[in-house]
Amino acid sequence: MTLAVRPPVSPMLAKLTRELPTGDGWAYEPKWDGFRCIVFRDGDDVVLGSRNEKPMERYFPEILGPLRDVLPDQAVVDGELVIATEHGLDFEMLSQRIHPAESRINKLAGEWPVSFVAFDLLAADNDDLRTSPFSERRARLEQIVGAGNDSVHLTPLTTDPTVAEQWFERFEGAGLDGVVAKRLDESYQENKRTMAKVKHLRTADFVVAGYRTHKDGNGVGSLLLGLFDDAGDLHHVGVASSFAAPMRKQLKDEIADLEKDASVGHPWGEWANAQENLGQMPGAGNRWNAKKDMSWTPLRIERVAEVAYEHLQGDRFRHTARFQRWRPDREPSSCTYEQLESPVPIELKEVFGV
């Protein structure tokens, strides 16, 4: 490639905050829930750079043509690959595209094609724009992307924090992840967390139905969490993890008595030793690392934990949850989906303002 900025490039990152920064010089965008992607176009050549700097074009071949239709012959654009459905963005469907079989990729590409949402410009024509302030990069990005097409979009942007707060509340129903704040005068800082991101955080009570041992073999690596549906079936919704070493040992001691006879009548008992691909079952294989040990230890359905989480996609956590405390005052049967706050869905077209 003969671009002014060539792959690989580590994307600029954001630091998590709990309050939206305000004052002069800030701009705000919705935080998209997809795969971060830096697009490099040099004539007919298009490379989709990922967060880990590995190319992704083999997984998303259907977006290459639309990108050629919108971008100039030489351009480097930072953005996000997403899959939009009538229910909002679907990260799980996007994740299924990371598959070794080309036939599987092509089938999914035809059924649920990806879109690209552009939010920064690193280079255009022969110009390296990384040292230019974001305000200039954004203005030039608007000229390049314009109205885009059915598959390539320009992210909304505002300098009004009131509007950003409204986005934070309204756009969650479309599957967006929060709001990103950027300094208008800032250059593009590769692999540095100089932006700010505000994400939703909630707490609820969950059944602790099992655990996985930490990779070092000592203590609890993650707690497997469940919720009951209206029919009384216990669904696996995700895990709480990222415990410090002392906490891992403490948790192991606190749940040790729940291991006895736990497999007898356990609602997930048949999954306890499963390593094959069983979808969202607790013992399922790991899509990102086929060799990863996904075995787990069942616990008797007696313990409830309060857990902090950001949001659910469908009936599962989108991100790893964080353990807050035990709830000895709660019965497991009381841990149902009814306790969860459900954002009101909105059309994705409203996010794009069309």
C-alpha angles and dihedrals in degrees: 000000000000096000123138086237116036132193138300103055125164109225124241110258140210133231118226115246131173097219129049110247112239138188136075120333101030127123125190135211135175112263108239120217105220142078116317108235135181110202118211114193121184109166108299092347114098123178123189106209118201135209089265089046093248117131118253104186093109089061096047107032094150094069096056095078095048090049091053089050093055109029125071119250091268119036142128114205130181117214148113135280111221140168113224121203133172086265095052133262115348114206094174091058089048091052091054089066091072092088133136095224115085091201090057092048092050092048092052092043089058094046100042112012119195127242128212120225112199120210108156141028122217100173141002129183103332096331124111102209100180093105093048118098116263091247090063094043090051094049091052091045089055090053092050102043098030110158090346115199138268091296105030120062140174114232117241116254134192137175091203112098090201090061090046090054089052090051089051090059101034104040096055089080088063091055098261118148105224135281132311121211121205133183111242092215097048126113122224106279109198116221092353126121098228097133123075127231128194116199135182117264126188138163130220139159120262138183113251102219102166147335143228121227116244115261091250089060094244123109133329118333096181141353117229111226133202144183130200121238126213091273092056096252117141112231125199106236101175141280142289113221146136094100122170115244096259090049092051090058093042092053091049090055092046095053099035094101091055093065095072111104089345094138092059106101093344109163090226097036096120090058098051095099100023115129100164120096104282099160112239098352115129094246095047122132119262115254093207097045116025092188095054114117107242096174117129143186120244121229128201110264096251109101130080126197131192108229134187116224138167104220144320125243105209104322099333139075113266090206135022112283126227125234113237107173145316118273106211088168093065129080115221090234089064092062101097137145089255091080093061122097110236118204116224109254119237131189114270088226086068089059089057092045096238 
